[in-house]
C-alpha cells in the first residue's frame, strides 16, 4: 500500500502543477474568447458565475455567440496574419534546414576529439539571450548598418539597401535564432549512423552523392522531422523577431495578438486569436509529441 | 578503422556556420566599447557605457528582480521537472499517461504568446496580484518541461540494474533514488538547472504578460529601450550578460567532462 501512495505522490505533484498552470489556462482562454469586451478591469464581461444558478445558464446560452471569431473572419488583418505567419514560418524553416544540414553533417563527421568542443560552440549562442541575439541584427541590417557599409565599401551597391523592417530581416532573424534547434536533432540522427552502410553502398558502385541520397538522407529523416517541428511551431507564433526586425507590413499572428492585448486592450479578441492559432498548431504539436514518445520508447 | 578528418566541404560548412552564429555577437561586443553615441560608427575606445549602465538604477533593479526570479524558478522547476522525468521513465503505465506526456512535451514548442496570455488570464481569474510570484510560477511551468526532457534522457541511458540492486537489498524506493539514482543523474540535473535558469533570464514575452506594476525584468527593460532604436548602454549590458552566461556554460561543461573522466577511470579500475 505504501508503495502505491508514493507512486501517487510522484505522479501527482508534477501532474497537478501542469494541470493547474498549463491545461486549465487554455480553458480560461476559451471561455474569455466567448465573452464580450468591456471597459473595466478585467476588460471582459463575465459570462457565467456560480451565483447566477440555472437562470444564469439560460442567459448564457441565449447570449452565446461566436462574435469574436466572426470578427476574426470578417476583418482581413487576422486571416492575412495567419497566412503570412504560415508563409514566414515555412520559408524560414526551409532555410534553417538548408543551412543547418551541412553544419550537422560536418559535426557528425568531425574528428572525435574536436566534436565535443564543436557541439558546445553550436549550443553556446542558444544559451545567450534570445532578445540580445535579435537585437544584434538591428545594427547589421539597418540602413546605415554594418552590412550596408560593407557592401558599399566593396562597391557591390551604390545606395544602401533597405533590409531592416522587411520580411527578409524576419527570415534572417528566425534562421539565426532557431539554428541550434535544427542542428542538434540532425546531429543526433547523423551521429548514430553506421559508416559501414555508406561504405557498403560505395562498394556496390554508388557515387558519393548517390550514397548520400540513398543512405544518409533517409536515415537522417527523424532528425529532419524533429528539427523542422522545433523551428516551425515556435516560429509560427513568434513575436520578438517580427516586432524588432520586421516592418509595419510584416504581419505575424504573434504580433497581432500582442497588439490586440497590449495596445487595443481587447482581451476577448486576443483570446480568440490565441484559440485559432492553437487549433492551427494542434496537429503539428501532436505529431511532435508522438514522435518524442516514439523516440523515448525506442531508447528505453 | 575509419579515422575521421575534416574534408574541405565539412570545414567550409562549419566555418560558415560559426561565422554566421558568432559575427553578430562579436560586433555587438566590440561596439559596446565604442565612444560614439552612434552605435554603428566607430569613434574610439571607451568604457563609458558601462559606467552609465552601473549608474542607471532602474537597470540594476531590473537585474536584481530577474536574478531572483531565475534562481527561484530554476530551483522549483528542477525539482518538479526531475519528478516528471521519473514519471516518464519509471512509472510505467498509468491512467492519464498520454495526457501527462502531452503536457510535458507541448510547452517545448508552444508559442510564447499563447503561454503568456493563458497564464495571465488564469491569474486574473483567480484574482492573484501580478508581479514577482506570478512571473516565477510562469517560468517554473515552461522550464520544468525542459528539465524533464534533459533529465529523462539521462535516466533512459543509465544502467537500471544498480537501482534494482538497491531495491533488492532492502532500500525503499525513495532512498534508492537519493543514494543511487540521483548521484548518477546529477550532471544532467545540474545542466537542467542551468538551462532553466537561462530560460528564465531570457524570457521577455511570458514575463511581459504575467508581470504587474513594480516587477520589471531585465529583458522587459531591454525591450522597451530597444524598441526606440540602438542604444550603446544596451550593447554594454548585452556584453555583460553574454560573458556571464558563456563563462557559466563553459565552466559547467568542463566540470561535467572532468566528472565523466573520473567516473570512467574509476569504472576501469
Interface residues (C-beta under 8 A of the other chain):
Chain A: X3 X6 X7 X10 X11 X13 X14 X15 X17 X18 X19 X21 X22 X23 X24 X25 X26 X28 X29 X32 X42 X99 X102 X103 X105 X106 X107 X109 X110 X111 X112 X116 X118 X120 X121 X122 X123 X124 X125 X127 X128 X129 X130 X131 X132 X133 X135 X136 X137 X138 X139 X140 X142 X144 X145 X146 X149 X176 X179 X183 X195 X229 X230 X233 X234 X236 X237 X238 X239 X240 X243 X244 X254 X257 X258 X261 X262 X267 X270 X271 X274 X277 X278 X281 X284 X285 X286 X288 X289 X292 X293 X296 X299 X300
Chain B: X2 X3 X4 X5 X6 X7 X9 X10 X11 X13 X14 X16 X17 X18 X20 X21 X22 X24 X25 X27 X28 X31 X39 X40 X41 X80 X81 X83 X84 X86 X87 X88 X89 X91 X94 X96 X100 X101 X102 X103 X104 X105 X106 X107 X108 X109 X110 X111 X112 X113 X114 X117 X118 X119 X121 X122 X124 X125 X137 X138 X140 X141 X144 X148 X152 X153 X156 X157 X173 X174 X198 X201 X202 X204 X205 X208 X209 X219 X222 X223 X226 X227 X230 X234 X238 X241 X242 X245 X246 X249 X250 X253 X257
